[in-house]
Amino acid sequence: MTPPLIGITTARTHIEYDRWRDGMAAEYSNAVMRAGGMPVLIPVSIVEYGSESDLRSLYERLNGILIPGGGDIHPEWYGEALTQFEYEIIPLRDKLEVTLAKWAFEDDRPLLGVCRGQQVMNVALGGTLMHDIKEELNGKSLPHRQPTEKPRTFLAHEVEVQADSRLAAVLGCHRVLVNSIHHQAVGKLADPLKVTALADDGIVEAVEIPDAHFYMGVQWHPECLVDTVPEMQSLFRQFVESCTH
């Protein structure tokens, strides 16, 4: 069977002088390939130098979309002003990912959002974000942004998965340990989405559209846990499988 093509959006980073790179951490493409998919990186430059029809042409050739983690989304996308807490904003990436999240929703095309990707899904469908978890919960939150010296396989806290959710069926459990590398989270939930997992401090850890083919977001980084937490390998397998039919 021909592997399904999974489009993975990229981030833009400065490399030297006036040169930039569109790329993404290898864990994402590795996880997709191990689950039976064929990763296709979607460059930020497609919205910088191409038209919307160029992006649509690429999108139509893909069987599914993966929106990875990264910096913050500009609050203008959810009708709010920039604060002191936002960082690493890439306007072109925002445009790219919000557009793809909307299209995937409209076309019922499989989409998996990871960390920032979950936040993009919520914003694209009309929701908002918490600008900074620690600030908005008055310092009473769990340590969602683990120390940089900790490896990305470090399991920071547990999440409670809703028993009647597709995520629970995919993971095969109702409570699971996850890593945690974020300072923002879902604020006002977009109407089409359902919360399917929460941290013990109430932070939204996963969302999905129950009747969609596959439209799911998680706030943690499962791509870093496929070797150490079997449930995360199952998540990628189920996502890739949904892209085959």
C-alpha positions in Angstrom: 0.0 0.0 0.0 1.3 3.5 -0.9 2.0 5.5 2.3 -0.3 8.4 2.8 1.3 11.9 2.3 1.4 13.8 5.6 2.1 17.5 5.3 4.1 18.9 8.2 4.2 22.7 8.5 7.6 24.3 9.2 9.0 27.1 11.2 11.5 29.8 10.0 14.8 30.3 11.8 17.8 32.5 11.1 20.9 30.6 10.3 23.6 33.2 9.3 23.9 36.6 7.8 20.7 37.3 5.9 19.9 33.6 5.4 16.8 31.8 6.8 15.8 28.1 7.0 12.3 26.6 6.8 12.4 23.4 8.8 11.1 21.3 11.7 12.5 19.0 14.4 13.2 15.6 13.0 11.1 13.9 15.7 7.9 14.8 13.8 8.9 13.2 10.5 10.4 10.3 12.3 7.2 9.6 14.2 5.1 9.9 11.0 7.3 7.5 9.1 7.4 4.9 11.9 3.6 5.0 11.9 3.5 4.3 8.1 3.2 7.7 6.7 5.3 9.7 4.2 6.2 13.2 5.6 6.1 16.2 3.3 7.5 19.5 4.8 5.4 22.5 3.9 7.7 25.6 3.7 6.7 28.9 5.2 7.9 30.4 1.8 4.8 29.0 0.1 2.8 31.8 1.7 5.6 34.3 1.3 6.2 34.0 -2.4 3.2 31.9 -3.6 -0.5 32.5 -3.8 -3.3 30.9 -1.9 -4.0 28.7 -4.9 -0.4 27.5 -4.7 -0.9 26.4 -1.1 -4.3 24.9 -2.0 -2.6 22.9 -4.9 -0.2 21.4 -2.4 -2.8 20.8 0.2 -5.0 18.9 -2.2 -2.2 16.4 -2.8 -1.9 15.6 0.9 -3.8 12.9 2.8 -3.4 14.6 6.2 -1.9 17.6 8.0 0.4 17.7 11.1 0.8 21.1 12.8 3.8 20.9 15.2 5.0 22.8 18.2 6.8 26.1 18.2 6.6 29.8 19.2 3.5 31.8 19.9 0.6 32.8 17.6 0.1 36.6 17.2 -2.9 37.5 19.4 -4.4 39.5 16.5 -5.6 36.2 15.1 -8.0 35.9 18.1 -8.8 39.6 18.4 -6.5 40.5 21.2 -3.4 42.8 21.6 0.2 41.7 21.9 1.4 41.3 25.4 4.8 41.0 27.1 4.4 37.2 27.2 4.4 36.4 23.5 7.6 35.3 21.8 9.0 33.8 18.6 6.1 35.0 16.5 6.4 34.2 12.8 3.5 36.0 11.0 3.9 33.9 7.8 3.7 30.7 9.8 0.6 31.9 11.6 -1.0 32.5 8.2 0.1 29.2 6.8 -1.2 27.1 9.7 -4.4 28.9 10.4 -5.3 28.5 6.7 -4.6 24.8 6.7 -6.4 24.2 10.0 -9.5 25.9 8.5 -9.3 23.9 5.3 -8.9 20.6 7.1 -11.9 21.4 9.2 -14.0 22.4 6.2 -13.0 19.4 4.2 -12.9 16.9 7.0 -9.3 16.1 6.2 -7.3 14.4 9.0 -5.3 16.8 11.1 -3.1 16.4 14.2 -2.0 19.4 16.2 0.9 19.2 18.6 1.4 21.9 21.4 1.3 25.1 19.3 -0.6 23.0 16.7 -3.5 22.5 19.2 -3.5 26.2 19.9 -3.6 27.0 16.1 -6.6 24.7 15.7 -8.5 26.5 18.5 -7.7 29.9 17.1 -8.5 28.9 13.5 -12.0 27.8 14.6 -12.8 30.9 16.6 -11.3 30.3 20.1 -8.7 32.3 22.1 -5.5 31.5 24.1 -4.2 32.2 27.5 -1.3 34.6 27.0 0.7 33.0 29.8 -0.5 30.1 32.0 1.5 31.1 35.1 0.4 34.7 35.0 -3.3 33.9 34.4 -3.4 31.2 37.1 -1.5 33.5 39.6 1.4 31.1 39.8 -0.9 28.2 41.0 -0.5 26.1 37.9 1.5 23.0 37.3 5.0 23.4 35.9 3.9 23.3 32.2 7.1 24.7 30.9 9.7 22.2 32.1 13.3 23.3 32.7 15.4 23.5 29.6 18.0 21.1 31.1 15.4 18.3 31.2 15.2 16.1 28.2 12.0 16.2 26.1 11.3 12.7 27.2 10.9 13.9 30.8 7.4 13.2 32.0 6.3 16.4 33.8 2.7 15.6 34.9 -0.3 13.5 34.3 -3.4 14.3 32.3 -6.9 13.0 32.7 -8.5 11.8 29.5 -12.2 11.9 29.0 -13.5 8.3 29.0 -16.0 8.8 26.1 -13.4 10.5 23.8 -11.7 9.2 20.7 -8.4 10.1 22.4 -9.1 7.6 25.2 -9.8 5.0 22.6 -6.6 5.8 20.7 -4.4 5.8 23.9 -6.2 3.0 25.5 -6.2 4.7 28.9 -7.9 7.4 30.9 -4.8 8.9 32.6 -1.3 9.2 31.1 2.0 10.9 32.0 3.1 13.5 29.5 6.0 15.9 28.8 5.2 19.6 29.0 7.0 22.4 27.0 4.6 25.3 26.7 3.6 28.6 28.5 0.3 29.2 26.6 -2.9 27.1 26.4 -6.4 27.1 25.1 -8.5 30.0 26.6 -12.0 30.2 25.2 -12.7 27.0 23.4 -13.8 27.1 19.8 -17.4 25.9 19.4 -16.6 22.9 17.1 -14.0 21.5 19.5 -14.5 19.3 22.6 -12.0 19.1 25.4 -10.8 15.6 25.8 -8.0 15.8 28.4 -7.2 18.2 31.3 -4.2 18.6 33.5 -5.0 18.6 37.3 -4.9 22.4 37.3 -7.6 22.6 34.7 -5.4 23.4 31.7 -6.7 22.0 28.4 -4.4 19.2 27.3 -6.3 17.8 24.4 -9.2 18.6 22.0 -11.0 16.9 19.2 -14.1 17.1 17.0 -16.0 14.0 17.9 -17.7 13.4 14.5 -14.7 14.4 12.3 -12.7 11.8 10.4 -9.7 12.8 12.6 -9.3 16.3 14.0 -7.3 16.1 17.2 -4.9 18.3 19.1 -2.7 17.5 22.1 -0.8 20.1 24.2 2.2 17.8 25.0 4.8 16.5 22.6 4.0 12.9 21.7 6.7 12.9 18.9 9.4 12.8 21.6 7.8 9.9 23.5 7.2 7.3 20.8 10.1 5.2 22.2 9.2 5.6 25.8 5.4 5.9 26.1 3.6 3.2 24.0 0.4 5.3 24.0 2.1 8.0 21.9 3.1 5.6 19.2 -0.5 4.5 19.1 -1.6 8.2 18.6 0.6 8.5 15.5 -0.5 5.1 14.1 -4.1 6.1 14.5 -3.6 9.5 12.8 -1.7 8.0 9.9 -4.3 5.2 9.5 -7.0 7.8 9.3 -5.1 9.4 6.4 -5.4 6.2 4.3 -9.2 6.2 3.9 
